[in-house]
């Protein structure tokens, strides 16, 4: 004799439990999604009819820049090893200095030059001020901090302590 086993009618118990869990925790899920996306989750789910800017012939909108006297530059080494001079108030990158290449104790400074395979090379004045740092070993976080200080001093930028 052959016994036929078929899928039962209706959703599985696990699916019902998952949908119920999501339904009861929807507010918390939305808060987390908004936090992770910087508010884009709510904007995507509930679009507000905002006035559209007039077409100016540009492909994208660029917010107006602040006057150059308002810029307060500082040197920053990102987690991915990029070294930039950024504006403290806006966080915008002003200059790309270079990057840390390698891993662990073998990390070395590679300045932004075409010889290092980077698109946007340093201008001549910045390169002249930093040329002797090319290939400098930066094995740990303490070395990163001293490199940030040295770059800031050579570029005439106020030295900031980490965490400011």
Secondary structure as GFF3:
##gff-version 3
##sequence-region A 1 164
A	DSSP	alpha_helix	13	24	.	.	.	ID=ss1
A	DSSP	alpha_helix	26	37	.	.	.	ID=ss2
A	DSSP	alpha_helix	40	45	.	.	.	ID=ss3
A	DSSP	three_ten_helix	68	70	.	.	.	ID=ss4
A	DSSP	beta_strand	73	77	.	.	.	ID=ss5
A	DSSP	beta_strand	82	87	.	.	.	ID=ss6
A	DSSP	beta_strand	93	101	.	.	.	ID=ss7
A	DSSP	three_ten_helix	104	106	.	.	.	ID=ss8
A	DSSP	beta_strand	108	111	.	.	.	ID=ss9
A	DSSP	three_ten_helix	114	116	.	.	.	ID=ss10
A	DSSP	alpha_helix	124	130	.	.	.	ID=ss11
A	DSSP	three_ten_helix	131	133	.	.	.	ID=ss12
A	DSSP	alpha_helix	141	155	.	.	.	ID=ss13
###
